[in-house]
Amino acid sequence: MQKHPASSYARILFRHLRLSEETGAAYFAGTNVTYEELMTLDGTLSQQALSRIYRNALKIYGRDDLGLSIGRQLRLSTHGALGVATSTGPDLRTGMYLLEKYGQTRSDFFDFALHEQKHGMRLTFTETFDLADLRAFITESVLSGLFSAITFFTEIEAFNGQVNFAYPRPRYWQQYRQHFGSRVSFDHKVTEVIFPDDVLSLPSPTADPALHKQAVAMCERHLQGIKTGQAEAPVLSTEEMVIKLMSENPGKIWSLDEVAAKMDISARTLIRRLAADGTQFQTQRDNLAKEQAVTYLRDDRLSVESIGYLMGFSDASSFRRSFKRWFGETPSQYRGKINRS
């Protein structure tokens, strides 16, 4: 079966390198991918094209640690339906089982396998093909995405499990401790993350059974599309299309009119179709924004003002009002509760 990964990660990387349509020719060198195709929200890229783009990006960046650098930009909301399903699920253990089952809907570089152990769980990453010179970059990028989920659930600054990598120690390996905790090791047969039980059982701060069920259903349909060779043109409900649009484009407060315009329908039609799916635009927008806000607040390096800006609010007071509406407390109060715990 043919699997084409989503173009969203290449799009995020393009923006991370601060490229534009006018300055991005080197990014697409050696591929048939155009700027317009990259910016298509439901687009996919072939494995060959994506690999070439990654090599081009490393050359443009000029340093080997690009995988760690781009990892800082990844939040659960950037992983589409899988990210939504994970953040709205009951706990991190559930999130890991979702990754094992639906990970190929987001990336086809690894097969994921979970192994329950006496005091925790082992997650292994097996390459689906020889990653060669891209092994470190792709591994760093994928694990950084995973660790954004771990940070989201655990409310801790440093992971207390073990992370083993299937390649030699890079010269910048000390940076790994900032991303993956102090217990990192290299030159293993496979890359793996070992979770202690106390981490896996921590509850999600944005658990939502109804939205979780919807997002899992979206993942299942995408997975079945991959298995039947129809993954490049999945049939999504209106609700799923709205979630996909907003989750893959963080840092913007989407209005009803803007989303409707992207979907080439009127705002009134969008409202009617969402109602038929049993939901409302405001509900979907708030659920995704809540997850993003909580993730940012756990990074003490970010001020409340900075978080508001990163999320697309015009000023800090607007962000504070929205946050209090979502959680019943201010961002500072929520952060204080995290620090006390």
Steps between C-alpha positions, in 0.01 A plus 500: 500500500618850423516750784555870446565709812318828558669812365435690825844424648680619187282812514591566864867444418476744208365768733756415769778576252327835432469428132244650262371430153768736367791361707411132521628361169785309667250331731327333203815422298497151351127448553184567301337664802385859459436768758126476431501123558692540827244751627203278413351416839401142418806429285737206518856449379669189374763345720764581239399866473480546874844345551650732239333802662646399836849481349449839341384644832810372680718666237311828533513491880874432500504303828437136586261566790206611284290207621521626858439858390183420305388276784451807716230616256293181523196485726234234525274718289746478208439124467150529360233256614755283681610797710140590580421139596804489726437830679131423561559143617505399868876455552842467339478120482197533274695749289783253451262228385351748254850570367565129455177448309474823301858628481524414130224752425753773584837353402623198308861508616444273802284212616405545865463210745408502869615243753355499851760441770486435873536865597412682182500481124752484215430678170726394212557679169589270212605664173275411208797554268864596543498865613877524433626859533157619617484260795590751771290784356185293455537326836551830678197652328269206572610465862469874557138470394454210739659691785270797449223254589694373802553855626133580439386212722765484771538863609870428565807676366709189436400149391605237755490202265768359270555591133728288280604601148595275208799704386832630639508792740496828300740780588212710635362214711487714817199674346315168515478533878307824462249326273484140621619502862833401653478125431597480134717234337629432148614218268198276566343260251175697496383834630274457802340693783441333837217654704453450874147417618456824693541702182263286293213529746491880523168642373459738209420858608273537194323163500181513295333161436275627219776675305735206570252259343463721193877540454563126537233435237682742267829315561330168428358621170841635397667172594249300297563735210871421518433126509274516195730734308264795526687700764578788270136597466329424832133590530470725805193634671462877532597474865813303414598753234468786752710314759765420238521859378542655845715229658755504216525879503562608860583858593184646347158580642278373222168673442193326365522701178869413448441128544199510271703682234776237518235233446340693211160519668302776669508554875130415516561170320787419736278562803229277354740216415666509842157488663424189294820348643376583851745777582570873470793699364573667835517162676762363260706819506497518881598134546808536282596836653473358853745222419743745343480745793563230760807379311649850482430576869713205604803668348620744767715677242186643341319794657122521491537787254722288272253211510215727399705622206601146395135398500399792281332728755537872440589570864557323831170616652303330220688177563437523876127550449475203265706280732280584798194413295653161413638400840334726759834646609770728362809373315718605797281308743512192279879524468533541876300183553733315261810626682361403842431149376 
